[in-house]
């Protein structure tokens, strides 16, 4: 009996796990556009452009980052004036709440979308479409708002669109190897920076817009909402046509060989009849999933020094970036009486510098380890913040040219360091987290980043009259980051995995071809007999 059971349920080896995972790559059963049957439109479109899963995820992820970058800089410059158009006190009442509201809803939606993807209640493609629809609704409300509170509500709803980020980046983890993941994420962030650079140019193009349709005025203040709704609608169509369906089993299958308990469970389930499986297995799986996601071990994982340090450094990077942005404009205006045009040139220069930094990262990552570059970036930030503190203490406005030059140099150094602390910890975090926990881990990571996006402006905006204190606090945060990184440094040397998603696709095709050849040979032998 034991031998028969062993024959029916062979042990799960690495080759078997790989084969099981690659069998899920086929797109033959995933493009159902309606419940009645299979729609061939998506298959026909994909047939015109035969791209790998990694390329398709890169296209959608890059375009998503491009639109988020454009939306950030096309609405913010006109938001204050848009609110004041309703009445003179609307800006003071709703401006801060509107900025915070856009980053508030993702605190709930990021872990929710990550959980839905992790539990496979919804495909990643569907989650991205839902997030895009929220973006469309929020921007259209922003465009048609007859009152300032609806402007706030529109940005509040649009903020939920960023919830597509956890499942999207979880798929990035699935389609890339550890060796190429950092470069892939740098490319995604680089495209987003192009959107940030393009935003001011689009605002300038919309400046002359002024039309009236049935007493409804379309101008430079509300037209960004209509423009972004149109762009998100195009992106939604692209997601439906292009985005691949990547099953989670391709990652979790690799954990099967490491878990003998899973093998035993699989053997027991294979002995069940279909009737029993349809009743008891579902309940058992539900109970197992509840125990799995409430296991304290899952929570303790995030307090491992390597994972916790990457989360905290990424949080500090975004927090310091937003705090620095919030204090920079009033600082330059107060010290040197700069207007919006001069300050916009500073932001434009920073955007161009970020693009160049990402290109340089692509070259340096081939020669240097990520942990070394991250350590260098934190040291640069720590020095830049103390340098800014010294400048503000000993500033002499009678020599503006000298101090403007020094502040621009220190700003460039901060942009260099903040770019590294925003990109590198995220890539290293995905390598430290187990692959089977990717979706929930991305939800946790994005939620922490949302807290940083809320806290940074509060610190910088609330202490803009004391900018030297802001830089001292930011220096203290970077000192903590440095201590954590030094503590976790030996654990951050990750080995590169041997395969990525495209390798699995290739192996699956070869396996299917070999199976078809064997079947043809067997049929020929039977006919010969």
C-alpha positions, 0 to 999 in steps of 0.5 A: 500500500505504501509503495502504491501511494508513493507511486501515485504521489511522487515526492516533490523535487525542485524539478517538479516544483519548477515544472508545476510553476511553469505550467501556470504561465500559459495565457490560454485560460486567463483572458476571459473578458466576459463570464459567458466565454472567451473573448479573443480580442486580447489574444489577437492583440497580444499576438500582434506584439509577442512580448515577454511577461517582464516586458509587459509588466515593465510597460504597464509599470513604467506608464503607471509611474509616468502618469503618477509623476505627471499628476503630481506636478500638473495639479499641485502648482494650480491647486492653491489658485483653484481653491481660492477661485471659489472664495478667498479663504478656501485656500487656507481652509482646504489646501493642507487637507487636500494635500493630506487627503490624497495621501490618506486613503492609500493608508487603507487601500495599499494593504487592502489591495496587497491582501486581495492579491495575496489571497487571490481574491482578485487578479493583479490586472483587475486591481490595477483597473479598479485603481485606475477607475478610482483615479478617473472618478477622482480627477473628473470630480476635481474637474467638475467640482462646484465647491472647494470641499468637492475638490478635496473629495476628488483628490481624496478618491484619486489617492486610492489609485496609488493602491495599484502599486503593491500588487504591481510591484509584487509582479515586478518581483515575480518577473525579475531575478534578484540580479536584475531587479534593482536595474528594473526598478530604477528604470520604472522610477526613471520613467516617473521622473520624466513625468515629473519633468513633463508636468511643468511643461504641460501646465504651461501649455494649459495656461491659455485655456479658457472656455465656457460650455453652458456656463461651465468654465474650463480653465487652467485650474480645473483642466488638469483634472480632465486631462488626467482622467483622459490619460488614466482611461487610456492607461486602463485600456492598455492594462486590459490589452497588455498586462499579463496574468501572473499566477502566484503559484509560480513562486510558491511552488519553489517553497514546496520542496522545502516543506515536507508538511506541504507534500504530506498535505498534497498527498492527503488531498490527492487521495480525496474524492472530488465530492469530498474535495468540493466540501471539506477542502475549501473549509480546510484551506480557509482555516489554514489561510486564516492561521497563516496570515495571523501567525505571529511569525509573519509579523515578526518577519518585518522586525528582522534587522535586514527587513526593518532597516530597509523599511525604515531607510525607505521611510526616512528617504521619503519623509526627508524628501517631502520635508525638504520640498516643503521647506525649500520654497519658503526658505528661498523666498525668505532669504533671497526673495525668489518668486515662483519662476525662480523656484520652479527652475530649481525644481526643474533642475532637480528633476533633470539631476534625478534622471541623470542619477538614475542613468548613473545608477544603471552603470554603477550597479554593475560594478558596486553592491547596492548596500555600498551605494546605500551607505554612501548615500546616507553619509552624503545626506548626513553631511548635507543636512549638517552643511545646510544647518551651518549655512542657515546659522551663519548665512549673510544675505548681503552676499547672496551670490555666494550663499545661493551657490552653496545652497544649490550645491547642498541641494544637489547633494541632497537630491543625489542621496535622497534618490538613492534612499528612495530606490535602493531600499525598496529593491533590497527589501524585495530580496529580503522578504520571502517570495510567497509573502510578496503581495502583503509585504508590498502592501506593508511597505507602501503603507509605511511610505504613505505615512512618510508622505503625510509626515514629511510635509507636516514637519517641513510646513509646520517648521518652515519658520525654523528651517535650521531645526528641520535640517537638524531633525533630518540629520538625526533621522539619517543618523538612525538610518546609518546605525541600522544599515551598519547593523544589518550590513553583513545580512544585505549581501543577497545571492542572485537567483538562477531563474526569472520568469522568462526563463520559466516561460522558456522551460515550459515551452521546451517541456511542452514541445518534448511532451508533444514529441513523446505523444506523437512517437507513442501514437506512431508506435501504436499504429505500427504495431 
